[in-house]
Amino acid sequence: MEKLFEEIEKYQKLSPECKRELSALVVPKFIAKNDFFLRQGAVPDTYAFITKGLFSYYHSADNGDDVIKKFFGENSFMASTSALLQQQPSHFSICALEDSEILIYPNKEFRQLMEKYHELTLFQLKYLEINWVIAKENLEISLKYETAKQRYSTFKMEYHTIEPRLKQHQIASYLGITPTQLSRIRRDLEKS
């Protein structure tokens, strides 16, 4: 729980009362490698905080391709946010890439706490602004105007702590390129 509160308080300080009530909602859960926190098409009802492990957040296209939108590592909050907020089937799956330990808390009760504790609402707002609105805008610009080599360089900076734990095809899927293209980019960067 300490790590969860440390991460929340990077965005907003919480009162002891709020922490106590939020703690009562949180349940630890183990998810084995290749198991799902959420499957595409399911309606989510919980948020999660990763204490150990690594997850991919991806969409499976009709042609069978998996398009990775994001990776979640330790000390990350994880959800199919849009589906959770709208209570609709998710367009994304969230799958464990390693044996993982998470803390889950239910959306409905969390939203009730946000109504009771203004500081929890501020946390949620600040978190979503930084990690979903701003980050999404930067990613959209990157996909339209940067070369694959530039996107890979940005990826290396953003995900430097988890890149060694990822497979080449996972990184390529995130970048929107083929594994062969990624191999060429890596070779070119090693030469320069």
C-alpha positions in Angstrom: 0.0 0.0 0.0 2.9 2.4 0.7 4.0 2.4 -3.0 0.4 3.0 -4.1 0.1 6.0 -1.9 3.6 7.3 -2.8 2.5 7.2 -6.5 -0.9 8.9 -5.8 0.8 11.6 -3.8 3.1 12.5 -6.7 -0.1 14.0 -8.0 -2.1 15.0 -4.9 -1.6 14.6 -1.2 -4.3 12.5 0.5 -5.7 12.9 4.0 -5.3 10.0 6.5 -9.1 9.4 6.4 -9.1 9.1 2.6 -6.1 6.7 2.7 -7.9 4.6 5.3 -11.1 4.3 3.2 -9.2 3.7 0.0 -7.1 1.0 1.7 -10.3 -0.8 2.6 -11.2 -1.1 -1.2 -7.8 -2.5 -2.3 -7.3 -6.2 -2.9 -4.0 -7.8 -3.9 -4.0 -10.1 -6.9 -1.5 -12.3 -8.7 -1.6 -12.6 -12.5 0.6 -15.2 -14.2 2.5 -14.5 -17.4 0.3 -14.5 -20.4 -2.9 -14.2 -18.3 -5.2 -11.3 -18.7 -6.2 -8.4 -16.4 -8.8 -7.5 -19.1 -9.8 -9.1 -22.4 -10.9 -7.1 -25.4 -14.7 -6.9 -25.5 -15.2 -7.2 -21.7 -16.6 -4.4 -19.7 -14.1 -3.5 -17.0 -15.1 -2.7 -13.4 -11.7 -2.2 -11.7 -8.6 -0.2 -11.7 -5.2 -1.7 -10.8 -1.8 -0.6 -9.5 1.2 -2.7 -10.5 3.5 -3.6 -7.6 5.5 -6.1 -9.6 5.5 -7.1 -13.2 4.8 -5.9 -16.7 1.7 -5.6 -18.9 0.9 -4.7 -22.5 -2.2 -2.8 -23.4 -3.2 -3.7 -27.0 -5.9 -4.0 -29.6 -6.4 -7.2 -31.7 -7.3 -6.2 -35.2 -9.6 -8.3 -37.4 -6.6 -9.5 -39.5 -5.0 -11.0 -36.3 -2.5 -8.2 -35.7 -2.0 -7.0 -32.2 -1.4 -3.3 -32.0 0.2 -2.3 -28.7 -0.8 1.1 -27.4 1.0 1.2 -24.1 3.1 -0.8 -21.6 2.5 -0.7 -17.9 5.4 -1.5 -15.5 5.9 -1.4 -11.8 4.3 1.6 -9.9 1.8 2.2 -12.8 -1.9 2.6 -12.6 -3.6 0.4 -15.2 -7.1 0.3 -16.7 -8.9 0.5 -20.0 -9.9 4.0 -18.9 -12.3 4.9 -21.6 -14.2 1.6 -21.3 -14.2 1.9 -17.5 -15.6 5.4 -17.5 -18.3 4.7 -20.1 -19.0 1.2 -18.8 -18.7 -0.2 -22.3 -16.8 -3.2 -23.8 -13.1 -2.4 -24.0 -11.4 -2.1 -27.4 -8.2 -3.3 -25.7 -6.8 -6.3 -23.8 -4.4 -6.0 -20.9 -2.1 -9.0 -20.7 0.7 -9.9 -18.2 4.1 -10.1 -20.0 5.6 -11.5 -16.7 4.3 -13.0 -13.5 2.8 -9.9 -11.9 1.4 -8.7 -8.6 -1.2 -5.9 -8.6 -3.6 -4.1 -6.3 -7.1 -3.8 -7.6 -9.8 -1.5 -6.6 -13.4 -1.3 -7.9 -14.5 1.6 -10.1 -17.9 2.1 -8.5 -16.6 2.4 -4.9 -13.6 4.5 -6.0 -15.9 7.0 -7.7 -18.0 7.2 -4.5 -14.8 8.0 -2.6 -13.9 10.7 -5.2 -17.3 12.3 -4.4 -16.5 12.2 -0.6 -12.8 13.3 -0.8 -12.0 16.2 -3.1 -8.2 15.3 -3.0 -8.9 12.0 -4.6 -10.8 13.7 -7.4 -7.8 16.0 -7.9 -5.5 13.0 -8.0 -7.7 11.4 -10.7 -7.9 14.6 -12.7 -4.2 15.3 -12.6 -3.3 11.7 -13.4 -5.6 11.5 -16.4 -4.4 14.9 -17.7 -0.7 13.9 -17.6 -0.8 10.2 -18.5 -3.7 10.0 -20.9 -4.5 13.5 -22.5 -1.0 14.9 -22.8 0.8 11.6 -23.5 -1.9 10.7 -26.1 -1.5 13.9 -27.9 2.3 13.5 -28.0 1.9 10.0 -29.3 -0.5 11.0 -32.0 1.9 13.7 -33.2 4.8 11.3 -33.1 3.0 8.7 -35.2 2.1 11.2 -37.9 5.3 13.2 -38.2 8.3 11.3 -36.8 10.3 8.7 -38.5 10.4 5.2 -37.1 14.0 5.9 -35.9 12.8 9.0 -34.0 9.9 7.1 -32.5 12.3 4.3 -31.3 14.6 6.9 -29.8 11.6 8.4 -27.9 10.5 4.9 -26.9 14.0 4.1 -25.5 13.9 7.2 -23.3 10.3 6.7 -22.1 10.5 3.0 -21.5 14.2 2.7 -20.6 13.6 0.7 -17.5 11.4 -2.0 -19.2 12.8 -2.1 -22.7 15.2 -5.0 -21.8 12.2 -7.0 -20.6 10.3 -6.7 -23.9 10.6 -8.8 -27.0 11.4 -7.2 -30.3 8.0 -7.9 -31.8 6.3 -6.2 -28.9 8.4 -3.0 -29.3 7.8 -3.1 -33.1 4.1 -3.4 -32.5 4.1 -0.4 -30.2 6.1 1.6 -32.8 3.8 0.6 -35.7 6.6 -1.1 -37.6 7.7 -4.6 -38.4 10.3 -6.5 -36.3 12.6 -6.5 -39.4 12.4 -2.7 -39.6 13.2 -2.5 -35.9 16.3 -4.7 -36.4 17.5 -2.3 -39.1 17.0 0.7 -36.9 18.9 -0.9 -34.0 21.8 -1.8 -36.3 21.9 1.8 -37.7 21.9 3.3 -34.2 24.7 0.9 -33.1 26.8 2.0 -36.0 26.3 5.8 -35.3 
